[in-house]
Structures are given as structure tokens and as C-alpha cells.
């Protein structure tokens, strides 16, 4: 565990950041202790205890620091800067009960970035131990949080102008996926069956047309998380008092909301769990989305978009394998998404 705070967590830097955020007043940070440090695939996170002085003395406070992992094996250099962009541009206009509060989001240099966030350890934690799925009741709270977030940005005129990059319907003309797929197939050899190779070939052949049709309409789009598995959120220890907080926004983009749902369920749930919970979860999400103010988007439209999103998730394990994500992650994703594509009849969408 890293015991030495980085430069971004010096007492002077923290004092300035917390004063700007309005949480320190006239006090100042006099000492910083790393209570917990954890390295993920692309970042290092730290829980910091801050000794604070003021005219009358002050109790310690805790904050959460997220920085770039210098030795990350994953080719995702821009991800941290994307999350800084999220907390700088998207989060400030959102309802405060969906996200952790951000005290500072900085990407002032090319190779360094950091986020200084509210520490929620006393009130929130992981919903389950990975990879155990949540209960239906837990799913409902999680999906309600996503529905509120998606609903807030649904077809918002700021999307692609002042918030987020516009989607280019012709982007797949420059798509690198076919080359990645060839490398992926060579790597797997006989572990990738002839049937699955043909499925991928059909997907690649139809993808440019489907992509263009999806985004030229520019309807029913929103901001999505992009990495919406259930361990990328903080679940309340007391659900009657607190709500779900959505975290880890380095993959956010403008897209179809069901991409998040397919990522959460079809990519991460084994067939038995998905078959039992999937349809009910989608119904509860749709009810919450309607309550969030999204009109003229019926359940049938949601179901069709979900099946389309499941089909697009075929690209996820290929992308992960070619960007340095270890096989213990992407191999299970490949197996689960193949089952989902088959169960939901997604191949007929390629006709």
C-alpha cells in the first residue's frame, strides 16, 4: 500500500482545493495520512485522513483521491482525463444525490490528473463481493439511479455541443475493430469456434450501416456511463436513508441508454441470473425512466434498443483483449455475451 501522499495531496494543495469547494472555511490542512491505498487497472485510489486546524481546533476529515496509475498495463491513456472532464462539465449541473461530490478535478499536465472526491465510506460500500450479482431489490435501486441520470440528459440540446463530443455517423469507416478482431481470433485459435467466427464476421459486415442508422436520427440519446457494472457504484448501507451513488466516469459518452443496461446485465450476469432478472429489471428501469420525465419511449422501444445494445456488446471482450485487459475479465465476458445474443435472438437483427 502506498503510504506517501502524492503532490496533489500536499497540505497546501488540499487546503486551497477544499477552501474553493467551500468545505474548509478558514481552516487549513496541517497533516495528511494515507489510510487506504488501492491500485486498479488504470488508477490508484487513496482514502486520506486530513488533520485540520482552525481557530478553535477541528476534527480530522477524510477525502478520496484518485490519480493515474503510472504502471498501468492497460492502453487507456485518456480515461483519467475523461473523468476529469465529467466532473468539471457534467457533474456540476446534476442533482447532488446521484454522484459523489467532487472537490477538485484537475488534468493540468499531459501525463497527470487527479480527482479529489467526497469520502462516502461511512454511508456506502460495494453492493456485493465481485462477481456475485445483486438481488432484485438492489437492482431496482441501481436501475432507478441510472434511469434518473439518463432521464436528466435525455435528448438534451447541450449534448454534442457544450457537453460531450458529437457522434459521427460515418465514424465506422475508420473503425479499427476488424483489425482488432483478426488479432483476437488469432490469439484464441481453436478456442474461438467456427460458428462464433462467422457470427463476428456478420456483425462486422452489418456494423457500419447499423451505426449510421442509430445516430443519424439523433433521438433517444443521453449520457451513458460506459462501464456500468454494479461495482462501479456505491450502494447505501441504509437504503432508507441514502441513495445509490454512481462513480468511475472515465468511459462516459453520448449514446443509447440501453448500452449501460446491456453492459450491466448481458455482459456481467451468467445465463441463469440474467434469464430470471433481465426482463423484470428492464420493466422497473422503464418505469423509473418514465417517472424521470422521458415520454414517447415505450417499453417495446426499450426492449428493441436493449437487444441492439446486447449485439453491440460483442465488441467489448475484443476491445478489452486488445487494450491489455487480462483474460480473467474478458474471457467470461465473451462467454456471457454469446449466451445473451443467442437467448435474445439478436442474430435476426443482422438480417
C-alpha positions in Angstrom: 0.0 0.0 0.0 1.3 3.5 -0.9 1.9 5.4 2.3 3.3 8.6 0.8 0.7 11.1 -0.4 1.3 12.4 -3.9 2.0 16.1 -4.7 -1.8 16.6 -5.4 -2.4 15.7 -1.7 0.0 18.1 -0.1 -1.4 20.0 2.9 -1.1 23.3 0.9 -2.8 21.9 -2.2 -5.6 20.3 -0.2 -6.2 23.5 1.8 -6.6 25.5 -1.4 -8.9 22.9 -3.0 -11.2 22.4 0.0 -11.5 26.1 0.5 -12.6 26.6 -3.1 -15.1 23.9 -2.6 -16.5 25.6 0.5 -15.9 22.8 2.9 -12.9 24.1 4.9 -13.8 27.6 5.8 -10.9 29.5 7.4 -9.2 26.3 8.5 -6.2 24.6 6.9 -4.9 21.1 6.4 -1.9 20.5 8.6 -1.3 16.8 8.0 -2.2 14.1 5.6 -2.3 10.3 6.3 -2.9 7.6 3.7 -5.4 5.3 5.5 -6.0 3.0 2.5 -4.5 2.7 -1.0 -5.6 0.5 -3.8 -4.4 0.1 -7.4 -7.0 -0.7 -10.1 -6.1 -1.5 -13.7 -5.8 2.2 -14.7 -5.8 4.3 -11.5 -4.6 4.5 -7.9 -7.2 5.4 -5.2 -6.4 6.6 -1.7 -8.5 7.3 1.3 -6.9 10.2 3.1 -7.3 11.4 6.7 -6.7 15.1 7.0 -5.7 16.9 10.1 -7.3 20.3 10.1 -6.6 23.3 12.2 -8.9 26.3 12.8 -9.2 29.0 15.4 -10.9 26.6 17.8 -9.3 23.4 16.5 -11.1 21.0 14.2 -11.8 17.3 13.9 -10.0 15.2 11.2 -11.8 14.9 7.9 -11.5 12.3 5.2 -11.4 12.6 1.4 -10.9 10.2 -1.5 -8.1 10.8 -4.0 -8.0 9.2 -7.4 -4.9 9.5 -9.6 -3.3 8.0 -12.7 -1.5 4.6 -12.1 1.9 5.1 -13.6 2.5 1.4 -14.4 -0.9 0.6 -15.8 -0.9 -2.3 -18.2 -4.0 -1.0 -20.0 -3.8 1.2 -23.1 -6.3 3.8 -21.9 -4.2 6.9 -21.5 -7.1 9.4 -21.9 -9.5 7.7 -19.5 -8.5 9.7 -16.4 -8.7 13.0 -18.3 -12.2 12.0 -19.5 -13.3 11.5 -15.9 -11.8 14.9 -15.0 -13.9 16.3 -17.9 -17.0 14.6 -16.5 -16.6 16.1 -13.0 -15.7 19.5 -14.5 -18.6 19.8 -17.0 -21.3 17.2 -16.4 -21.4 16.7 -12.6 -21.8 20.4 -11.6 -25.3 20.6 -13.3 -26.5 17.2 -12.0 -28.7 16.6 -9.0 -26.4 16.2 -6.0 -27.8 12.8 -4.8 -26.6 10.7 -7.7 -22.9 11.3 -7.6 -20.1 11.7 -5.1 -19.3 15.3 -4.5 -16.1 16.4 -6.3 -13.9 18.9 -4.6 -11.3 19.2 -7.3 -10.9 17.8 -10.8 -7.5 18.6 -12.4 -5.7 17.5 -15.6 -3.3 20.4 -15.9 -0.5 18.4 -17.4 -0.3 15.8 -20.2 0.7 12.8 -18.0 -1.0 13.6 -14.7 -4.6 14.0 -13.5 -6.4 13.7 -10.2 -9.8 13.8 -8.6 -10.5 14.8 -5.0 -13.8 13.4 -4.0 -16.1 13.2 -1.1 -15.4 10.1 1.1 -18.6 8.0 1.5 -17.1 5.0 3.2 -19.3 5.5 6.4 -22.5 5.5 4.4 -21.9 3.5 1.3 -20.0 0.4 0.1 -19.9 -2.1 -2.7 -23.3 -3.7 -3.4 -21.8 -7.3 -3.4 -18.5 -9.0 -3.4 -17.4 -9.3 -7.1 -18.6 -11.2 -9.1 -21.8 -12.0 -7.1 -24.9 -10.5 -8.7 -27.2 -8.1 -6.7 -30.7 -9.0 -5.5 -33.8 -7.8 -7.4 -34.4 -5.1 -4.8 -30.8 -3.9 -5.1 -31.1 -3.9 -8.9 -34.2 -1.8 -8.7 -32.4 0.9 -6.7 -29.4 0.8 -9.0 -31.5 1.0 -12.1 -33.6 3.8 -10.7 -30.4 5.8 -10.2 -29.3 5.1 -13.8 -32.8 6.0 -15.0 -32.7 9.3 -13.2 -29.3 10.1 -14.6 -30.2 9.0 -18.2 -33.5 10.9 -17.9 -31.8 14.1 -16.9 -29.8 14.1 -20.1 -32.3 12.5 -22.4 -32.2 14.3 -25.8 -30.7 17.4 -24.1 -29.8 20.1 -26.6 -26.4 20.5 -24.9 -25.4 17.0 -25.9 -22.7 17.2 -28.6 -22.5 21.0 -28.4 -21.4 22.2 -24.9 -21.5 18.8 -23.3 -19.7 15.8 -24.9 -18.4 15.2 -28.4 -21.0 14.7 -31.1 -21.3 11.2 -32.6 -20.1 10.9 -36.2 -22.4 8.6 -38.1 -19.5 7.9 -40.5 -17.0 7.0 -37.8 -17.1 3.3 -38.6 -15.4 4.0 -41.9 -12.3 4.5 -39.7 -13.3 1.7 -37.3 -10.3 -0.4 -36.1 -12.5 -3.2 -34.8 -11.9 -5.6 -37.8 -8.2 -5.5 -37.3 -8.6 -6.0 -33.5 -11.0 -8.9 -34.2 -8.4 -10.5 -36.5 -5.8 -10.3 -33.8 -8.3 -11.6 -31.2 -9.2 -14.6 -33.4 -5.6 -15.4 -34.0 -4.9 -15.3 -30.3 -7.8 -17.6 -29.4 -7.1 -20.1 -32.2 -9.3 -23.1 -31.9 -10.9 -21.7 -28.7 -13.0 -19.5 -30.9 -15.3 -21.8 -32.8 -16.1 -21.6 -36.4 -19.7 -20.7 -35.6 -18.5 -17.7 -33.4 -16.1 -16.5 -36.0 -18.9 -16.4 -38.5 -21.1 -14.5 -36.0 -18.4 -11.9 -35.6 -18.0 -11.7 -39.4 -21.7 -11.0 -39.8 -21.5 -8.4 -37.0 -18.6 -6.6 -38.7 -20.3 -6.6 -42.1 -23.5 -5.0 -40.7 -22.0 -2.7 -38.1 -21.4 0.4 -40.3 -24.9 0.5 -41.6 -26.4 -0.1 -38.1 -24.2 2.5 -36.5 -25.1 5.2 -39.1 -28.8 4.4 -38.7 -28.6 4.6 -34.9 -27.0 8.0 -34.7 -28.3 9.9 -37.8 -31.7 10.0 -36.2 -30.3 11.7 -33.0 -33.3 10.7 -30.9 -33.4 8.9 -27.6 -29.8 9.6 -26.8 -28.3 10.5 -23.5 -25.1 10.5 -21.5 -24.2 6.9 -20.5 -21.7 5.6 -18.0 -19.9 3.3 -20.5 -18.6 0.9 -17.8 -21.8 0.3 -15.9 -21.2 -2.9 -14.0 -22.7 -2.9 -10.5 -19.3 -2.5 -8.8 -18.8 0.9 -10.4 -21.2 2.4 -7.9 -21.6 2.9 -4.2 -24.6 1.2 -2.6 -26.1 2.7 0.6 -25.6 0.9 3.8 -29.0 2.2 4.8 -31.2 2.4 1.7 -34.0 4.0 3.6 -31.7 7.0 4.3 -29.3 7.2 1.3 -29.4 6.6 -2.4 -27.0 4.9 -4.9 -24.0 7.0 -5.9 -22.7 6.4 -9.5 -18.8 6.5 -9.7 -15.9 5.9 -12.1 -16.9 8.0 -15.0 -13.8 7.6 -17.3 -15.9 5.9 -20.0 -18.8 8.3 -20.3 -20.1 9.3 -23.7 -23.2 10.3 -25.6 -25.1 7.1 -26.6 -28.2 4.9 -26.2 -29.1 4.3 -22.6 -29.6 0.6 -23.1 -25.9 0.3 -23.7 -25.5 0.7 -19.9 -28.2 -1.9 -19.2 -26.7 -4.4 -21.6 -23.2 -3.8 -20.1 -24.6 -4.4 -16.6 -26.7 -7.5 -17.3 -25.9 -9.2 -20.5 -22.1 -8.8 -20.2 -21.8 -9.5 -16.5 -24.5 -11.9 -15.5 -24.4 -15.6 -16.1 -27.3 -17.0 -18.1 -29.4 -18.3 -15.2 -29.3 -15.0 -13.3 -29.9 -12.9 -16.4 -32.9 -15.0 -17.6 -34.5 -14.7 -14.2 -34.0 -11.0 -13.6 -33.4 -9.3 -17.0 -37.0 -8.7 -18.2 -38.2 -7.6 -14.7 -35.2 -5.3 -14.4 -35.9 -3.7 -17.7 -39.5 -3.1 -16.7 -38.5 -1.4 -13.5 -35.9 0.7 -15.3 -38.6 1.8 -17.8 -41.0 2.8 -15.1 -38.2 4.8 -13.4 -37.3 6.4 -16.7 -40.9 7.4 -17.3 -41.1 8.9 -13.8 -37.9 10.9 -14.6 -39.8 12.6 -17.4 -39.0 10.6 -20.5 -42.1 10.4 -22.7 -42.9 8.7 -26.0 -40.4 5.9 -25.4 -42.4 2.8 -24.7 -41.2 -0.5 -23.3 -41.2 -2.1 -26.7 -38.8 0.6 -27.9 -36.6 0.0 -24.9 -36.7 -3.8 -25.5 -35.6 -3.3 -29.1 -32.8 -0.9 -28.1 -31.7 -3.3 -25.4 -31.4 -6.2 -27.9 -29.4 -4.0 -30.2 -27.1 -2.9 -27.3 -26.6 -6.6 -26.4 -25.5 -7.2 -30.0 -23.0 -4.3 -29.8 -21.5 -5.7 -26.6 -19.9 -8.4 -28.8 -17.2 -5.8 -29.3 -16.4 -5.4 -25.6 -14.3 -8.5 -25.0 -12.4 -7.9 -28.3 -11.7 -4.3 -27.3 -10.6 -5.4 -23.8 -8.3 -8.1 -25.0 -6.6 -5.7 -27.5 -6.1 -3.0 -24.9 -4.4 -5.0 -22.2 -7.3 -6.1 -20.0 -6.4 -9.5 -18.6 -8.2 -12.7 -19.8 -9.7 -13.3 -16.4 -12.0 -10.4 -17.2 -12.7 -10.6 -21.0 -13.0 -14.4 -21.3 -16.0 -14.6 -19.1 -17.5 -11.6 -20.8 -17.1 -13.3 -24.2 -19.0 -16.4 -22.9 -21.8 -14.5 -21.3 -22.4 -12.1 -24.2 -22.5 -15.0 -26.6 -25.3 -16.7 -24.5 -27.2 -13.4 -24.3 -27.0 -12.8 -28.1 -28.4 -16.3 -28.6 -31.1 -16.1 -25.9 -32.4 -12.8 -27.1 -32.5 -13.7 -30.8 -30.1 -10.8 -31.6 -28.8 -12.5 -34.8 -32.0 -11.7 -36.5 -31.1 -8.0 -36.2 -28.2 -8.7 -38.6 -30.5 -9.8 -41.4 
